[in-house]
Structures are given as structure tokens and as C-alpha cells.
Amino acid sequence: MSVAQNLAEPASAYKTDLYIDGAWRAGSGGKRFDVVDPSTGKLIATVADGTVEDAKAAVDAAAAAAAGWAATPPRKRAEILRKAFELMTGRAEEFAQLISLENGKALPDARGEVAYAAEFFRWFSEEAVRVIGEVSTAPSGANRIFVQYQPIGIAVLITPWNFPAAMATRKIAPALAAGCTCVLKPAAETPLTAFLMADVLEEAGVPKGVVNIVTTTDPGPVVDTMLNDPRVRKLSFTGSTKIGRLLLSGASKQVLSCSMELGGNAPFVVFDDADLEAALDGAMLAKMRNGGEACTAANRFYVQAGIYDAFVKGFADRMAALKVGPGYEEATQCGPVITPVALNKIDSLVQDAVSAGAKAIVGGQPLEREGFFYPPTVLTEVPASAKILQEEIFGPVAPVVKFTDESEAIEAANDTEYGLISYVYTKDLARGLRVSEKLEAGMIGLNRGIASDPAAPFGGVKQSGLGREGAHHGILEFLEAKYIAVTW
């Protein structure tokens, strides 16, 4: 179904109810909320607004399915996940069009997200059959140390709006591979992608109750209800550090295992000896993937004095040339931001920097057009005190700062409470590795503008999060190690 057809029939084009125990439900409160197209501000669909009672029903369903799913042979779980990968890949364009419609991202980005999202199903289908236990002899020789890994239990998965498919599969896939049942609470801005995924999972053979989806505009009580249920044993959250702190506090009451992928403030460091064109290519990827609305987006650009002028000119030219428009139009390279609130925040950060002495050499003002658009923007002469260097921008704005030596760059890059990812460009491998070791981040893009990979551990340090997603680490987040002392 095309975007045009979807817009013509918004009420009937999508699944819009809660998905609980393998069935679509209107929600106990009878209320609904609007999902709008950020490219126009117009209604796409109305979605069931879940309540505390719906949250309880979702946990009940997950609990009823838990024993059976945990006992399902790993090979069978793996084959279901592999089938989900194949189905999602087969419906890739449908997913991409829907993501562009409800999220606003440009179609090339949406297509990239779908491929990335589907890959988590394939990756964890392979990990499902590789949960290997351990046997060793105790140092005293008195007994054997036998360790096995078991599903941690019911998992509550909370995902953001910026990657509505990938953030869901990055959590659902390892949970199911490990033998856990789950309740997904997607962002209210982008629920339709999650509902489409429920169709895929059901067709792939996921039993009823194993995956449940509850949407809501009042997440506090709904999530608290689940976190305070003693049957729930895992919380996996992707979102802001502010909300992460609140969830950690709530999870402490039941001493839940928590995985947190939180905010970022990624530095992008370019040394004089960097390949200029490669650095510019990387800068565009790191900054403008998803229009800058990504926790991994380059937030601050630190460029050494010798290459600064050439980098700024090349970067400004590339940013100015981007085609801005509705995400679902093929020519679009930069779509809208997600909401008017996001638009206002981005502009306030830009205006604060400009008032402090920064210069907007490209962009710098919201676009006067239908929808929620901020143009690609490059700021120079940004003072260290500007809020834009301290806060996550989450938009298509790039502040560029000049530095002189390596130690200065490292100090500036680490001057943040966050530590998700950092980017470094240099032809000197020794310098690149030396700087990478000194940067306080969970991930480093060394001469690369994209580092995310389902086969690699994704996560941050400091206040950017706890735990890792992807790689073998991702499934371990949903497993408990059980030690059995035995003598034979």
C-alpha cells in the first residue's frame, strides 16, 4: 500500500489497537489518541490509549506464555526468529513507507533502518542456539562448578520514536532468543510500526502472549504497574537519561535487572592529517542519519586548526545542498523533526548559541512551511559555554569548534556527563587508537561515520546507559547465570 493510499484512508489502513495475548483489543478505557504526520501535521490514524488495566492484562498474558516459551527448544525459537527476518525483509518497503510517514525520516534512512532492524531477528536466531553453559573444577577440588543460563523472565521493553522498528527488534529478538516473554511499550509518536511488527511476529509463529504491545499517552502509571508486578524481572529502555533515571528508581522497588540505552552528546574529532573527503563523508553520515534525531548522532564537531577552514567550507556546502521535504518523497534527504516541541527545542539551542557569539553559516531558523521542519544548520565560532555543546540536539544542527592539539580535543570531547559514542578521523593509526582509548565512550567510530551493527555490542558509559545490546552481549542481558555445585 502506498503512502498516498494510506493518507486517503487513515482510519482503516493500519492496525491501531493494543496487541495482547495474540489478539487486537481496543483498550479498557475506550480512549484513543492521534498519530500525526510530522511532514504536514495532519492525522494519520487514531490509536488505542492503554491503561493500567491493559498493562496488567499484558503481563498476565506474558506470564501465562512464559513457561511454554522458555521450554521451547532453542532451535525452534531460532527458526521463528529467522522466519521473522525473512518476512520483515519481504515487507521492507511497506515498513519503510510507514516509518517515513509516522516518523518523518527520509526514505533512504527508513529503508536503512528496516534492513538494520530485520538483521536483529537474523542475528539472534543464530545466538538462540549458542547459549553455552560451563563446567569446571573448583580450585579446592571438592566439587564441580556447573553453570547454566536460564531466561530471566518477563521483560518490559520501552522504545523511542526515532527508530521505531530497530529499537523494537533490538530488544524483542534477544528476549525471544533467550526464552523470555515480553511487553513492548512503543513511543506514542510512532506506534504503527510496532503494530505492523506484531503482524510479522504472529505470521512467523510467535505463540500468543509471548509478545504483547501496549500503547499509551500516560506512560507513568502504565509502566509503574508493570515494574511493580513481581512476575516482571527485566526492564530494557531506550530513551533520554532523564526518563532513564526515573525508571531506574521505579525498578529498584522490585530489584529488576535493567538495561538502559540513554542520551548521548557525541563528539566528532577531526585531526589535521585526516582525509578531508572521508571526514566530510563521515560527518554527513554521523550528523544527518535520521536528520540528526539519533542518540548516536554527532553532536559536537571539534576540528584541528590546520584543516578547520577546509572542513567548515566542505561541510557547509554539503549541508546547504540537502533537499528538505516530506520523508516519504523520494527526493527528500532531510525530513521534518518529530514534533513542534522538538522543533522549538532545536531552535532555542541555536538561538542561545548565536546570542553568545556563534555564527549560523547555513540555516539557523525554522522553515516557514507546513509540518515541523528545521533546515540543515552549521554553526561556527561556538563558545564553550553554549548550551548546544552540552545538551543533545536531536536535530540537523552541527556546531563546529576549532582546537589546537590532541590533549585539548580529548579534554573537550570528554567534558560531558554522557559517553555513548565518539568519532575520530586521522590517518595516523597510532593516534587514532591512542585517542580512542582515552575517549570516555562505549563505542568509537574510528574513520567511520556509522558504528552500529547487530553483531557488535551497542551501549554507553557514564550517564549514557547500562548494559549492551547486540552481539552475544545482547542475549546475556535476558539470561540469568545459575551455579550448581555438584560432586561426581
Steps between C-alpha positions, in 0.01 A plus 500: 500500500640839401528806721237671287255214563579506871430872524177460309370238746668578833246329722510160330850467359673379817460287810431753776398298807702346781653158433454282807504120522503466122188713451425862407318689776352848508627565853309496826462877528346546157720803431709557189773742398613650171805406300601782267724537198784737604543601137155660500364491854199310365330197652619155395299284740356479851646236729375325815616680815599226743429510873624338819248221446642437153849484645385239750337300222821511297707372793239230566533388137880503516491302825263239357728450199829512693548135597410367158727743316793441736460124440487542121815348350758763403496377139127562473534848650782561253294393203214730602740794523654410166150493349434844649816625328384362167149642535623842604748506214223405259286787628790745522348768280172489691689552824714778352201690364321476834808611697542801269134586542472490879860591585586740215842359415614498141427178311868403456541521878175308555609226262833480678324472833281214379802303378679564830190411701437174316861398551444476877250220436757315290791565737315384810354201318864389483575595861196308628677167442834617641419554867781284633537404865825432687649218705819532700668353806498706818852611599474288814414192296199435724235536231417602147376849415212456259354819347193519280310795357125532539246758373486793741120520480238745376661806341355850463640664189468877454601648166531854356352661190822568307562138390156339547595173328865454595465585868216248527679213325822571690307413818237251385744276312742427789212469747334235286829329420571469872156351567338807659152634439453875481283810497603772257401862565587697186507879485162666455636696203575187295282206608395379155837346418482291818154375408621404151780306666244309707352378171842376392570324829162331502546378144849378590347272763553684829241348738233720651605686814872481424503853357245759613477866395344776709486859376415786732516876544530458877811283531576569867221295663498240221874430529497519882228237507720262304820578689326440834366161392725235662468281190692759295877450531653714225481858375664603174467869415624725223440870546616809684725491804239700691233232452758226550578629848129494589462146370804381691346639815172323429675174413687504830183407692503150349879497447453449127782433259527815286649569160512870418597660169480868587600840366810597310713803423732353241819686411632479144873570505688580179881526508712693251625183336151362432386420148279806446249338266471192717448720807229697320331181386513371858374829641193492278424143602562557869303826511221457247401135535133523594528879470711516815226340710718219633679437828807414293485824300814712505406784733824701517766535232857568614727576204874567522614845390695390192200334332226709661427745216492232230281274713253779584466602135451144379256420782298818444477435126374146557249600765364786288451265204273256685145480369251565780148362473248236610681182592298281265590700187780325311704820448506588871833480681394673824148459634317680781573468871252299700286764678459878545654458847812348345511780242486766770772333706737482204440864414548611861843329507599669175382843613679462835824424314454790259425741783826387661700578185461198269437553129249301296672467164228262376140494623429630848123559495192272482354470151169674443309215344246233585638243743782510753811588303838631610760544227846341502705750702871557556621723784854633535676700772294319761608594855570220746222628725227457237224256598520338157836347594361365826155369403388240249378690193295223335473691176688604183729754669880475511709727725867505390781595742870550419770333710880507501646181646404143584468545876268797450274294272484209744420728792222675308356172370485352849351813657147358524296276727427278199715232341315311228714538186787712373636545148867552408655576160875471446735320260733420790383162630708530816339835579156367416533208739669709768222759491231231482629347823487836674153596388231427759248321278360152462551508123748667266464566130865514386498643147138389478180703520284199596593240760169324574490131410280220638816290540671764718427599863303825502494712815660781695685596814439770762140624473448357153384169636540154650558173319540423131272412210599298196787249468506207743474755780142578399359157580687487832292798616196268493665202672584415860806292584419215738785331686459141614761345731519131427728209579531187291 
